[in-house]
Amino acid sequence: MSSDYGYGLWALAGFDSLLVIVFAVSFFHPANRRDWRALGGFAAFIVALFSEMYGYPLTIYLLSGALGSKLGLGHSSGHLWNDLIGWQGDPHLSPFHLASYVLILGGFLLISAAWRVLLPAQQAGELAVGGAPMRASATPSIPGSC
């Protein structure tokens, strides 16, 4: 495991947050109170995202008292499940990371399959109610969903 300190880059977190928020404002021009509220929620999400990435992850902060010295402060320690199960190798090749790669690929394939159904329905101004993606992901308790 690497011993480099991967957190505490608050200037980078602030700069990146500001950059993304200004970029969003340049496309989304708030006109009323509701628009400003939506933009504020987005800005809060972006600040939280970059604070977690470059500042200090909230999960590690909350669990550091209980887990103590088992958690380090390097980049590899940000992969919390690896520390908890004792994985010693590269965290990007751990079983959890590999499973996440498979799930992400499955999500992209599902979006791709749904796109073939959703795009024509949207262009026709209709509701998309069929197709393989709907049958695979619809809730059976909703009438007409399967």
Residue pairs with C-beta under 8 A, 6 or more apart in sequence:
1 72
1 74
1 76
1 77
1 88
2 74
2 75
2 76
3 72
3 74
4 74
4 75
5 73
5 74
6 73
6 74
6 75
6 77
6 78
7 54
7 55
7 56
7 57
7 73
8 55
8 56
9 54
9 55
10 54
10 55
12 50
12 54
13 47
13 50
13 51
13 53
13 54
13 55
14 50
16 50
16 54
17 43
17 46
17 47
17 50
17 51
20 46
20 50
21 42
21 43
21 46
24 39
24 42
24 43
24 46
25 39
28 35
28 39
29 35
30 36
30 38
30 39
52 58
57 78
59 80
60 71
60 77
60 78
60 80
63 71
63 80
64 71
67 83
67 84
70 83
70 84
71 77
71 80
71 83
72 83
76 82
76 91
77 83
79 91
79 92
79 94
79 96
79 97
81 87
81 94
81 96
82 91
82 94
82 96
87 94
87 95
91 97
110 133
110 136
110 137
113 131
113 132
113 133
114 131
114 133
114 134
116 131
117 128
117 130
117 131
117 132
117 133
117 134
118 128
121 127
121 128
122 128
128 134
129 144
134 145
134 146
135 146
138 145
138 146
139 145
140 146
